[in-house]
């Protein structure tokens, strides 16, 4: 006659080891850093001053939708966004230092200034773009920050390059291509 099948004994140690392994695997999958995303929602004119003979001061507010897809909150330092037209530096926007909660979206309102001298140098091309209601701009920024939970922290920087097509008459965003690349640093 056959022998009875052997029964393995259940133990708390095996259960805890299995749960810990499963939790570690889930943490690796869920905590893999992902690049944030940014989308320019709107542009609004905040100031326009003309002071003869050639001083022109144009202020804009850029409304940007920022998404942190990561499971940890991030803190970031102040940064300057470079605004380019035809490869030339046309102005800057300011991103103040701040923080963004985990897996969240928020609207950022960035004050921007356009350089009146550069606008004057590029007046013919800009007027042509206004007549066509089609202006192509580029923007670039590097943002440094830190993701931290309790005793764990990781420094990072993210570079964002954007190509934006706007209607210069109504300041509507027609299309955009935003690319971001994140670099993590050892603590």
C-alpha positions as CSV (number, residue, x, y, z in Angstrom):
1,X,0.0,0.0,0.0
2,X,1.0,3.5,-0.7
3,X,2.2,5.9,1.9
4,X,0.1,8.9,2.9
5,X,1.1,12.1,1.2
6,X,3.5,14.2,3.3
7,X,2.1,17.5,4.6
8,X,4.3,20.5,4.8
9,X,4.0,22.5,7.9
10,X,3.0,26.1,7.6
11,X,5.2,28.6,9.4
12,X,5.1,32.2,10.2
13,X,8.7,32.7,9.0
14,X,7.8,31.5,5.5
15,X,4.7,33.7,5.4
16,X,6.7,36.8,6.5
17,X,9.5,36.1,4.0
18,X,7.0,35.7,1.2
19,X,5.1,38.9,2.1
20,X,8.4,40.8,2.3
21,X,9.5,39.5,-1.1
22,X,6.2,40.5,-2.6
23,X,6.3,43.9,-1.0
24,X,9.8,44.5,-2.2
25,X,9.0,43.5,-5.8
26,X,5.9,45.8,-5.7
27,X,8.0,48.7,-4.4
28,X,10.5,48.3,-7.2
29,X,7.8,48.4,-9.8
30,X,5.8,51.2,-8.3
31,X,8.7,53.4,-7.1
32,X,10.5,53.4,-10.4
33,X,11.1,57.1,-11.1
34,X,9.2,58.5,-14.0
35,X,9.7,61.8,-15.8
36,X,7.3,64.6,-14.9
37,X,5.2,66.1,-17.6
38,X,4.6,69.8,-18.4
39,X,2.1,71.4,-20.8
40,X,1.7,75.0,-21.6
41,X,-2.0,75.8,-21.1
42,X,-2.2,79.5,-21.8
43,X,-0.2,82.7,-22.3
44,X,-1.6,86.0,-21.1
45,X,-0.2,89.6,-21.5
46,X,0.4,91.1,-18.0
47,X,2.3,94.3,-19.0
48,X,3.0,96.2,-22.1
49,X,4.9,99.5,-21.8
50,X,6.4,101.5,-24.7
51,X,8.9,104.1,-23.7
52,X,10.3,106.1,-26.7
53,X,12.7,106.1,-28.3
54,X,13.1,102.3,-28.3
55,X,12.3,100.8,-24.9
56,X,9.7,98.1,-25.0
57,X,8.7,96.1,-21.9
58,X,6.4,93.1,-22.4
59,X,5.4,90.9,-19.5
60,X,3.6,87.6,-19.9
61,X,2.1,85.0,-17.6
62,X,2.6,81.4,-18.7
63,X,0.1,78.9,-17.2
64,X,1.7,75.5,-17.1
65,X,0.1,72.2,-16.2
66,X,2.7,70.2,-14.2
67,X,2.2,66.5,-13.4
68,X,4.3,64.5,-10.9
69,X,3.5,60.8,-11.8
70,X,5.8,59.5,-9.0
71,X,4.7,57.9,-5.7
72,X,6.8,60.3,-3.7
73,X,6.5,64.1,-3.3
74,X,9.2,66.3,-4.8
75,X,10.8,69.6,-3.8
76,X,12.5,71.7,-6.4
77,X,14.6,74.8,-6.5
78,X,14.0,78.1,-8.4
79,X,14.8,77.9,-12.1
80,X,14.8,80.2,-15.1
81,X,13.0,79.2,-18.3
82,X,14.8,80.5,-21.5
83,X,12.4,81.5,-24.3
84,X,13.9,81.4,-27.8
85,X,12.7,82.7,-31.1
86,X,14.5,81.7,-34.3
87,X,17.4,80.4,-32.1
88,X,17.9,83.7,-30.3
89,X,17.2,84.4,-26.6
90,X,14.0,86.4,-26.6
91,X,13.2,86.3,-22.8
92,X,12.8,84.4,-19.6
93,X,10.2,83.0,-17.3
94,X,10.7,82.4,-13.6
95,X,9.8,79.2,-11.8
96,X,9.9,79.8,-8.0
97,X,11.1,77.0,-5.7
98,X,8.3,74.8,-4.5
99,X,7.0,71.3,-4.0
100,X,4.5,69.0,-5.6
101,X,2.7,66.1,-3.8
102,X,3.0,62.5,-5.0
103,X,0.9,61.5,-8.1
104,X,-0.5,65.0,-8.5
105,X,-1.2,67.7,-11.0
106,X,-1.2,71.4,-10.5
107,X,-1.2,74.7,-12.4
108,X,1.9,76.9,-12.2
109,X,1.7,80.6,-13.2
110,X,5.1,81.7,-14.4
111,X,5.9,85.4,-14.8
112,X,7.8,86.0,-18.0
113,X,9.6,89.0,-19.5
114,X,10.5,89.5,-23.2
115,X,13.6,91.5,-24.1
116,X,12.6,94.6,-26.0
117,X,15.9,94.9,-27.8
118,X,15.6,91.4,-29.1
119,X,12.0,92.0,-30.1
120,X,13.2,95.1,-32.1
121,X,16.0,93.2,-33.8
122,X,13.5,90.5,-34.9
123,X,10.6,93.0,-35.7
124,X,10.4,92.0,-39.4
125,X,10.1,88.3,-38.7
126,X,7.7,88.8,-35.8
127,X,5.4,91.1,-37.8
128,X,5.4,88.4,-40.5
129,X,4.4,85.8,-37.9
130,X,1.7,88.1,-36.6
131,X,0.3,88.5,-40.1
132,X,0.3,84.7,-40.6
133,X,-0.9,84.2,-36.9
134,X,1.7,81.5,-36.5
135,X,4.8,81.9,-34.4
136,X,7.2,79.2,-33.4
137,X,9.0,79.4,-30.0
138,X,11.3,77.2,-28.1
139,X,11.7,77.0,-24.3
140,X,14.3,75.2,-22.2
141,X,14.8,74.8,-18.5
142,X,16.7,72.6,-16.1
143,X,15.0,72.0,-12.7
144,X,16.9,70.5,-9.8
145,X,15.2,69.0,-6.8
146,X,14.8,66.2,-4.3
147,X,12.3,63.4,-3.8
148,X,12.1,62.4,-0.1
149,X,10.1,60.1,2.1
150,X,11.0,59.8,5.8
151,X,14.7,58.9,5.9
152,X,15.1,58.2,2.2
153,X,15.9,61.0,-0.3
154,X,17.1,61.2,-3.9
155,X,18.4,64.3,-5.7
156,X,17.4,64.7,-9.3
157,X,17.4,67.2,-12.2
158,X,15.0,67.3,-15.1
159,X,15.7,69.1,-18.4
160,X,12.6,70.1,-20.3
161,X,12.8,71.3,-23.9
162,X,9.6,72.6,-25.6
163,X,8.7,73.6,-29.1
164,X,5.6,75.7,-29.1
165,X,3.4,77.1,-31.9
166,X,1.3,80.1,-30.8
167,X,-1.1,82.5,-32.4
168,X,0.7,85.8,-31.6
169,X,-2.5,87.8,-32.1
170,X,-4.6,86.1,-29.5
171,X,-1.8,84.3,-27.6
172,X,-3.4,80.9,-28.2
173,X,-1.3,77.8,-27.9
174,X,-1.8,76.0,-31.2
175,X,0.5,73.0,-30.6
176,X,3.5,71.9,-28.6
177,X,6.0,69.2,-28.3
178,X,7.5,68.8,-24.8
179,X,10.3,66.5,-24.0
180,X,11.8,65.9,-20.6
181,X,14.8,63.9,-19.4
182,X,15.4,63.1,-15.8
183,X,18.7,62.3,-14.2
184,X,19.0,60.8,-10.7
185,X,22.0,61.4,-8.4
186,X,23.3,59.2,-5.7
187,X,22.6,60.7,-2.3
